[in-house]
Amino acid sequence: MARPERMKSALAGSSPVDPPEHTRYPHDTVSSAETGAQPSPDNAKQKRSYYLYQSTVDDLLNAAEALSATPGAPRGPSDLVNAAIEDYLELLRNRFNDGAPFPQRTGPLARGPRIR
């Protein structure tokens, strides 16, 4: 008796790492044709990686969970971090740059320890 032919999944050969051409969008944003609006640099999110102390991460996640049902509060850890960084940048601009925006950087930040 011959074995039955193996069934193939509709997802065979696809990969979330390498999606089909028609689903690729730069920087994980939805195309402006789909939203009907032009994405601006202010509201486009960009994924970044930074090192944080474990205690800071624990406090962040605890706050995000505690505030999850509070109306008007940041919706999650990313929104909490974004709000905190915006507040701190405003403080830095006022303290070190007379309230003006910092100048645009000329290239990538230097890696390694700071030179004193």
C-alpha atoms as a printed R data frame, in Angstrom:
    type eleno elety resid chain resno      x      y      z
1   ATOM     1    CA   MET     A     1  0.000  0.000  0.000
2   ATOM     2    CA   ALA     A     2  1.409  3.385 -1.018
3   ATOM     3    CA   ARG     A     3  1.705  6.192  1.463
4   ATOM     4    CA   PRO     A     4 -0.670  9.124  0.961
5   ATOM     5    CA   GLU     A     5  0.848 12.322 -0.344
6   ATOM     6    CA   ARG     A     6  1.916 14.667  2.405
7   ATOM     7    CA   MET     A     7 -0.311 17.730  2.824
8   ATOM     8    CA   LYS     A     8  1.384 21.112  2.456
9   ATOM     9    CA   SER     A     9  0.657 24.153  4.557
10  ATOM    10    CA   ALA     A    10 -0.375 27.413  2.922
11  ATOM    11    CA   LEU     A    11  2.503 28.956  4.885
12  ATOM    12    CA   ALA     A    12  5.129 26.588  3.472
13  ATOM    13    CA   GLY     A    13  8.198 28.454  2.302
14  ATOM    14    CA   SER     A    14  7.234 31.739  3.961
15  ATOM    15    CA   SER     A    15  9.205 33.319  6.744
16  ATOM    16    CA   PRO     A    16  8.415 36.209  9.108
17  ATOM    17    CA   VAL     A    17 12.054 37.245  8.758
18  ATOM    18    CA   ASP     A    18 11.856 37.483  4.979
19  ATOM    19    CA   PRO     A    19  8.248 38.489  4.124
20  ATOM    20    CA   PRO     A    20  6.943 38.684  0.551
21  ATOM    21    CA   GLU     A    21  7.748 41.860 -1.391
22  ATOM    22    CA   HIS     A    22  4.214 43.298 -1.220
23  ATOM    23    CA   THR     A    23  4.212 43.277  2.617
24  ATOM    24    CA   ARG     A    24  7.561 44.970  3.204
25  ATOM    25    CA   TYR     A    25  7.496 48.468  4.641
26  ATOM    26    CA   PRO     A    26 10.535 50.503  5.677
27  ATOM    27    CA   HIS     A    27 11.058 50.978  9.431
28  ATOM    28    CA   ASP     A    28  7.998 48.887 10.392
29  ATOM    29    CA   THR     A    29  5.546 51.631  9.448
30  ATOM    30    CA   VAL     A    30  2.290 51.365  7.547
31  ATOM    31    CA   SER     A    31  2.350 52.979  4.128
32  ATOM    32    CA   SER     A    32  0.842 56.438  3.784
33  ATOM    33    CA   ALA     A    33 -1.495 55.116  1.079
34  ATOM    34    CA   GLU     A    34 -3.105 52.795  3.634
35  ATOM    35    CA   THR     A    35 -3.525 55.416  6.353
36  ATOM    36    CA   GLY     A    36 -4.487 58.290  4.070
37  ATOM    37    CA   ALA     A    37 -2.003 60.562  5.854
38  ATOM    38    CA   GLN     A    38  1.663 61.306  5.435
39  ATOM    39    CA   PRO     A    39  3.693 59.897  8.364
40  ATOM    40    CA   SER     A    40  5.697 62.595 10.058
41  ATOM    41    CA   PRO     A    41  9.006 62.037 11.847
42  ATOM    42    CA   ASP     A    42  7.348 63.031 15.128
43  ATOM    43    CA   ASN     A    43  4.752 60.252 15.182
44  ATOM    44    CA   ALA     A    44  6.713 57.470 13.444
45  ATOM    45    CA   LYS     A    45  8.090 54.989 15.957
46  ATOM    46    CA   GLN     A    46 11.516 53.460 15.573
47  ATOM    47    CA   LYS     A    47 12.733 50.401 17.422
48  ATOM    48    CA   ARG     A    48 15.952 51.023 19.376
49  ATOM    49    CA   SER     A    49 18.013 49.005 21.866
50  ATOM    50    CA   TYR     A    50 19.553 50.527 24.971
51  ATOM    51    CA   TYR     A    51 21.008 49.093 28.132
52  ATOM    52    CA   LEU     A    52 19.087 49.801 31.343
53  ATOM    53    CA   TYR     A    53 19.661 48.711 34.921
54  ATOM    54    CA   GLN     A    54 17.551 45.687 35.895
55  ATOM    55    CA   SER     A    55 15.970 47.628 38.763
56  ATOM    56    CA   THR     A    56 14.929 50.373 36.313
57  ATOM    57    CA   VAL     A    57 13.368 47.805 33.976
58  ATOM    58    CA   ASP     A    58 11.501 46.201 36.897
59  ATOM    59    CA   ASP     A    59 10.164 49.596 38.029
60  ATOM    60    CA   LEU     A    60  9.171 50.441 34.441
61  ATOM    61    CA   LEU     A    61  7.228 47.209 33.955
62  ATOM    62    CA   ASN     A    62  5.598 47.507 37.400
63  ATOM    63    CA   ALA     A    63  4.484 51.068 36.596
64  ATOM    64    CA   ALA     A    64  3.197 50.041 33.163
65  ATOM    65    CA   GLU     A    65  1.098 47.262 34.694
66  ATOM    66    CA   ALA     A    66 -0.185 49.460 37.535
67  ATOM    67    CA   LEU     A    67 -1.184 52.236 35.123
68  ATOM    68    CA   SER     A    68 -2.659 49.969 32.436
69  ATOM    69    CA   ALA     A    69 -6.262 50.628 33.525
70  ATOM    70    CA   THR     A    70 -5.783 54.328 34.342
71  ATOM    71    CA   PRO     A    71 -7.377 56.663 31.778
72  ATOM    72    CA   GLY     A    72 -4.935 59.204 30.354
73  ATOM    73    CA   ALA     A    73 -1.853 57.315 31.561
74  ATOM    74    CA   PRO     A    74  0.778 56.008 29.119
75  ATOM    75    CA   ARG     A    75 -0.469 52.784 27.522
76  ATOM    76    CA   GLY     A    76  2.575 50.605 28.081
77  ATOM    77    CA   PRO     A    77  6.332 50.512 28.716
78  ATOM    78    CA   SER     A    78  7.220 52.118 25.360
79  ATOM    79    CA   ASP     A    79  4.850 55.042 25.898
80  ATOM    80    CA   LEU     A    80  6.080 55.445 29.488
81  ATOM    81    CA   VAL     A    81  9.721 55.549 28.347
82  ATOM    82    CA   ASN     A    82  8.888 57.978 25.526
83  ATOM    83    CA   ALA     A    83  7.085 60.370 27.900
84  ATOM    84    CA   ALA     A    84  9.947 60.224 30.412
85  ATOM    85    CA   ILE     A    85 12.597 60.866 27.763
86  ATOM    86    CA   GLU     A    86 10.638 63.804 26.306
87  ATOM    87    CA   ASP     A    87 10.362 65.372 29.785
88  ATOM    88    CA   TYR     A    88 14.062 64.836 30.482
89  ATOM    89    CA   LEU     A    89 15.111 66.231 27.085
90  ATOM    90    CA   GLU     A    90 13.087 69.376 27.831
91  ATOM    91    CA   LEU     A    91 14.947 69.714 31.144
92  ATOM    92    CA   LEU     A    92 18.314 69.252 29.375
93  ATOM    93    CA   ARG     A    93 17.438 71.825 26.692
94  ATOM    94    CA   ASN     A    94 16.485 74.367 29.362
95  ATOM    95    CA   ARG     A    95 19.554 73.687 31.504
96  ATOM    96    CA   PHE     A    96 22.264 73.395 28.848
97  ATOM    97    CA   ASN     A    97 20.947 75.018 25.646
98  ATOM    98    CA   ASP     A    98 18.808 78.005 26.758
99  ATOM    99    CA   GLY     A    99 15.625 76.079 25.886
100 ATOM   100    CA   ALA     A   100 16.547 75.760 22.207
101 ATOM   101    CA   PRO     A   101 16.651 72.418 20.390
102 ATOM   102    CA   PHE     A   102 20.060 70.772 20.330
103 ATOM   103    CA   PRO     A   103 21.909 71.061 16.984
104 ATOM   104    CA   GLN     A   104 21.513 68.197 14.532
105 ATOM   105    CA   ARG     A   105 24.314 65.667 14.909
106 ATOM   106    CA   THR     A   106 26.757 65.408 12.004
107 ATOM   107    CA   GLY     A   107 26.986 61.625 11.967
108 ATOM   108    CA   PRO     A   108 26.788 58.555 14.154
109 ATOM   109    CA   LEU     A   109 27.657 58.933 17.820
110 ATOM   110    CA   ALA     A   110 31.184 57.970 18.819
111 ATOM   111    CA   ARG     A   111 31.437 54.538 20.389
112 ATOM   112    CA   GLY     A   112 33.436 53.687 23.472
113 ATOM   113    CA   PRO     A   113 34.214 55.592 26.647
114 ATOM   114    CA   ARG     A   114 33.884 59.370 26.748
115 ATOM   115    CA   ILE     A   115 37.094 61.335 26.356
116 ATOM   116    CA   ARG     A   116 37.563 63.766 29.243
